[in-house]
Amino acid sequence: MIDVKTLLKSSIQRQTEQNKSTKDENLNLEQELYEKYLGDNGVSLKEEILPIPRFHHRLPKEDEPLRQKLREETRSNFLQRRSRHLLDNAELKSLWTLLDRHQTAPEEQLISYSDFKKVVALAGPKVQHYFTATVFAKLQQGDPQGKVSIMSLFNYIMRKVWMEQTRIGLSLYDTSGQGYLREGDLESYITELIPTLPQLEGLEKSFHSFYVCTAVRKFLFFLDTLRAGRVRILDVLACSFLDDLLELRVEEASKEIQEQNWFSARSALRVYGHYLNLDRDHNGLLNINELAGYGTGTLTQPFLERVFQTCLTYNGEMDYKTYLDVVLALENRSEPQALAYLFRILDLNNQSYLNAFSLNYFFRAIEDQLKQQGAEPVRFEDFKDELFDMVKPKDPLKITLNDILSCGKGETFVSILIEFQAFWSYESRESVSSDPSQD
């Protein structure tokens, strides 16, 4: 009698041996072809093959102080070498002298490309790195003979040198060495920058910590969109905030300029002063009733409640940092970062869109205030339709953040939802514009 089980085992074994033999033959054939092709290209496997260089080095851990210190010292030496390749004041003055001496059209302060090349050759290797043919072409401003303003060339190199100096200076505070600054790194940078800014000389030392906090929050609010607690150094260089901060080196500035500059002493004292005035119980924190006095005092109750539900609070009260985020959002409602911040508060169910239910939730508070003032009521359907017409969302039933950002009326949209005064001004816009007494 035939044993089926034995037959199956023997059959499987034969197939496995055949497959293994075929696999070994294929590997041998592959190796032979590989050696043949290498030989055809003049490469022999007998030659010594250099090892692949290591391209990744893990960051030292907190319990490896020696490795951390070595890494910090290495980065410091690298940044110092980079700094030595920058033009100093004497070299910049020498460059301006060369440009002035080799002007092609002195009466117009223009220089041709041939004279430009002479300047580059005489200026030395440091300038050659900046002054290229591409740069010359980009700085042309329609001169029929292709000449460029020497002032444009000099301003270009001044800006490049400043950018590299600033990048090196910021990199010194990059404790992780990964190209970004954490909140503590930014605080250290601005703290050490304060003594070099003449406009901040009048600040009392007791206020320095609040000033640093006020300044750092703007960087984090606008540049740390993922709320990771850090900002990229390249993003800091690309934005205008450093320019505003370093404008404080000018000893005198008009009140208007100081009020417009978030980093000025006047602006910082204004923001902190408002915070202290709102803090009626003087416990250093703001509750929902105290925050209700912000601005015109007409922020709606649903919006205030959502602020405290969404933002970081301590036993139901917010600290100065959280307050600064609210201020930055409300004072810059046309900016994408502020609209994203406010949208997150308006998005009741964290569903990434606003629908009729969300709009009605915030509209009810406005409706109540209209009744209290004896004003003509507004139907929610009319209000909702006007908001949807204003934004023109892709989905006729949902308003997303992208819809708000792309409609060009995001500031108006959020304002009339969260602030009664803004809603009233919007509703009264036609009667005000048609009132002859306003002409």
Beta strands, then each sheet from edge to edge (+ up, - down):
strand 1: 110-111
strand 2: 148-149
strand 3: 180-182
strand 4: 230-232
sheet 1: 1+ 2-
sheet 2: 3+ 4-
end
